């Protein structure tokens, strides 16, 4: 019973991320949907492990939803900061390139997408999630810390992917 719930939570995060641009003129709804998306991210993994349903399919759904939320968060920051966001967007693009390289390494080595849910990625996910909230609060300097954390996690993921002995996404080596 409910074995589908973790994957549904991950999928809901993707849908919420896609809905965010439609709510830009309704800030309270935007923040509510954004926080709901964050809540799904906090719950899906632990719930999957508790139900014994954690596996490669769920990890791929989770990672796809994370990408959609990352894009939405980046869009929100860009919208909030306007021209001041150009350098931050360049940093986000650099992080994205490193993450794509990590995926490419995994596909080349293991013949499939192997998302690595490292501790660094979890910390970076939380940091990136706070970015639009920091921008709303006017703490633009803190956004550079977010970019640094995300960049470090992307490099860590690339290194882990390059050295991994197994395609198991939750094992570092």
N, C-alpha and C positions, 0 to 999 in steps of 0.2 A: 504494500500500500504506500503510495506517495513516492515510489522509486523514481518517478519522472520529475519530481519537484525541483531538484537541483538544476537540471537542464532547463526546465521552464523558467526558473529564476534568471539563469544566464541569458536565455533568449529574451526575456522581458527587459533586461538591461539594454540589449541591442535595440529593441523597439523604443524604449524610453529615450535612448540617445538620438535616434532618428526623429523623435517627436520634439526634441528641445528647440530646434530652430523655429518651429511653428508657434512656440509660446513666448518668443522674445518680447512681444509687446505686453505680456502679462507676467511681470517679474515674480509675483508670488507663486504662480503656477510653475514657472520655469524652475525656481528654487526647489519647489516641492518635488517635481519630477526628477530633478538632478539628485536630490537627496535620496529619493526612492531608488534611483539607479545605483547609487553608492551602497545602499542597504542590500540590494540584491547581490552585489559583489562581495559584501562581507558575509553573506549567508550561504551562498551556493556551494562553495568548497567544503566548509565544515559540515554542512548538511549531507553532501555526497559521501563524505568519509564516514559519517555516523550511520548512514543508511547502507553503506557498503556498495555504493554505486559509482564511486570515483573510478574514472578510467579515461582512456585516450579520447573517446568521443566527447565526453563532458569537458575535458580539458580544451579541446578544439573549439567547442561552443563558447566556453568561458573566454578563451583568448580572442575569438572573433568579436564577442560583445565588448571586451576590454578595448579593442582597437576602435570600435565605433564610439565608445564613450571618450576615448582619448581624442578622436577627431572632433567630437562635439565640444569637449572641454577647450581644445585649441581654438575652435571657432568662437566660442564664448569669450575667451580671453582677447582674441583679436578684435572682436566687436566692441568689447568694453574699453580697450586701450586705444583703438584706432591706429593712427600712424606710429604711436609709441610701441606698438607690438611687432614691428618689422624685425627687429633683431631677435626678439623672443621666438618669432615664427621660424627664423633661420635656425635657431638652436633646436627647436622642435623637429624641423626637417632633418637636421643632422642626427638626432636621436632616432628618428624613423628609419633613416638609411642604415644605421648600425643594427637596428632590430630586424630589418629586412635581410641584412647580411647574415644574421644569426639564423633566421628561418631558412635561408638558402643553404647554409652549411648543414643544417639538420636534414634538409631534403636530400642533399647530395650524399650525406653519410648514411642515412637510414631509409631513404626512398619514400619518406612521408614527412609531413609537417609534425615537428616534435616541439610543442611549447614547453619551455622550462620555467616552472613556477618556483624560482629561487627566492630566497629571503630578500635579496636586493630588489627583485621585481615586485615583491609585495610592498616593500617600503616605497618604492618609486610609484606604484599604483596609488597608494594613499597620498603621496605628495602631489602627484598630478591631479588627483581628484580635488585637492584643496585649491588648485590654481584659479579657477573662476571665482571661488569664494574670496580668495586673497585679492583678486582684481576688483571685485565688487567693493571690498573694504578699502581699496586704494593702496594696498601694500605691494606696490609693483616691484620693489627691491627684493622682496621675498620670492618673487617668481623666478629670479635667477638661481636661487637655491633649489627650487623645484627642478629647473632645467639641469642643474648640476647633478642632482640625485638621479634623475631619469637617465642622464647620459652615463653616469657610472654604472647604473643597473644594466643598461643596454650593452656596455662593454663587458660586464660580468657575464651576461647571458651569452654573448658571442664566444667568450673564452670557455665557458662551461660547455657550450654546444660543440666547440672544436675539440675538447678533450674527453667528452663523454664516451664511456665504453658501452653504453646501452641506450636504447631509445626511450627508456622509462622516463617520462617527463618530470617526475618528482625526485629523481636521483641525480646528484651532481656528478658522480663519476661511475 
